[in-house]
């Protein structure tokens, strides 16, 4: 058994994609740079005309690349380019929690029946209790916004989902205290001892 890294105090946690990365992830990273330096609409047009769009639509070859592309398209309001692959991203790649958040966002935007939207969105979002919190900063922001939006419509949430929903809301509140907006991926600083446990999937880890 190795050391339990999450029992130590993490002062800062960052991640990034190397500029030399190739393939779908490299294409997605370039798309993200267009979004960050220009705007979402310009990046969406780049996606529509470029190779990454074909890669994502033909096959979810890289769930991370699909996630980055989806973040850009959601910001641009281009749900017409997303089609059905966000649900596939959520269902087929449980190790990437962002997919559940993105599918939740699509449900909230497209489902007209408020009761159905609340039930479907909550069912998708509470998967983060088992999968962990999102790894991209935008997905974390979406998750926080979705949680508060659903909390305001709490009476529409199925009773069986209330407990995991409250658990998730508590974890997000803790994470946002240490969250630092710093690019594509989530960045955290200033965790209390053992505080990074909230980023992990599964039930909370009890500290001795």
N, C-alpha and C positions, 0 to 999 in steps of 0.2 A: 504494500500500500504506500502510495506517495503522500507527500504533505498535502493537507487540505488548504488550497490557495484561498478559499473563500472564508477561512477562519482568520486570515491575516488582514491587515488594514491596507486596502488599495487606495493610494492617493490620487491616481488618475488612470483612466482606461480609454485608449484611443485605437482606431483602426482606419486603414485607407487602402485604396487600390493603387498599385504601382503604375506610373505613366506608361511603362513598357509592356503592360499586360495586353495579350492578344486574344482573339476569339470573341465570343459573345460578351464576356465580361469587359474586355477592352473596349468593344463597341459601345457598351452601356455606359462605361466610365466617360467616354468622349461625349455621349449624349448628355450625361449629367453636367459636364463642364459647359456645354452649350446652354443648358438650362440655368446654370449658376451665373454665367457671364452675360447671357442675353435675356431670354425669357422663355416661359413654358411653351408658348405658341410656336416660336422658332424651333425649339427642340422637338416638338410634336411633328412639325413638317419634315424635319430631318429624319425622324423615326419612320414616317410614312414612306419616304423616298429611299431610305437606306436599307442595308442588308439585315440590320437587326430586326426590323419588322418581319421580314420573311422567316428569320430564325425562330422568333417567338411564336408566330402564327403556325408554322409548320410543326414545331415540336418544342416543348419546354426543355431545350438542351441544357440551359443554365438557369436554375431558379433565381439566382441572384441577378442575372441580367434581366430576366423577366420582371423582377421586382423593381429594379431601377427604372425600366421603361414604363411600368405601370404608374410609378410615382409621378413621372413627368406628364404622362397622358391624363392622369386624374387632375393635376394642377391646371392643365390646359383645357379641361372639360371635354376631352375627346374620348368619350365612352364608346363612340362608334368604332374606334380603332382597337378597343380592348376586347370586344366580343365576349366570348365565354371563357377566356383563359385565366381569369383571376380565380374563378372557382376551382379550376384544375390545379392552379398553383397552391391554393389552400388545402385541397384534398390530397394531392400527390406528394407534397413536400412538407410533412409535419415538422421536420427539423428546422425549417425556416419560418419562424412565427409571423413574419411580416405578411405572408400570404393571407392569413386569417383576417388581418386588419384591412388589407386592401379589398378583400371580398366583402367585408362588412361595410366598407365605404360605398362600394357599388350597390349593395342592397339598399342602403339608406338613401341613395340618390335615385334609384330606379323604382323601388317598390312603392306604389301609390297608397296601398292600404296601411295605415299607421300601425294597426295591431299586428299585422303580418310582418311588417318591417321591423318592429321592435323585437318580435320573437325570433325571427331569422337572424337579425343582426346580433342580438345577445348570444344566441347559440353559437354563432361563429366567433364572436369576440372572446368569450370565456375560454376558448381553446388555449388562450395565452397562459392560463393558470397551469396547464400541463406542459405547454411548449416553451414557456419563458417569454420575456419581453422582446419587442422588435429590435433588430440590429441596425436598422436605418433610422436616422433622426426624424425624417418626415413621417415614417410609419408610427414612430412613438408619439409624435404630435397628433397624428390622426387618432391613435388609440385613446389618448387623453381626452380629445374632443368628443369622440364617440361615446366614451364612458359617461361623461357629464351630460351629453345629450340624452342618452338612454336613462340616466338617473332621473332626469326631469320628467321622463315618461315612465317612471318606475311601475306605475299601476298596470302598464301593458306588458311588463316582463313576466313570463311564465314563472310560477312559484318555484318550480324545480331548479330554476337558474339563478334565483336570488342570492343564494349563498356563494357560489363561485363568482358571481358578478361583484358582490361586495368584496370578496377576497382580491379580485383583480383591481378594483378601484383603489383599495388600500395600497397595493403594491405599486401601482402607477404613481400615487401621491408621494410615496417614499422615493421612488426613482427620480421624479421630477425635481426633487430638492437637490440632487447631485448632478442632474443632467446639464450639460453645457453644449449649446448649439455650436457645432464646429465642422460643418461639412456634411458629407453623405452619410456617414455612419454615426451611431450614437456615441457620445463622448461623456464621460462622467468624471467628476472630481469631488473630493471631500467626503468620501464614504466614512461613516462611523465604523468601528470594528465589527466585522461580520455583516455590514450593510449590503455588500455586493450579492448576498444570498437571494435578494429579491429579483435578480436578473436570471436566476436559474429556473428551469422547468420543474414542475412537480410541487409537492406540498412544501410549505416553509420549513427551513432548517432551523431547528431549535439550538440556540447557543447555550453552552454550559456556563 
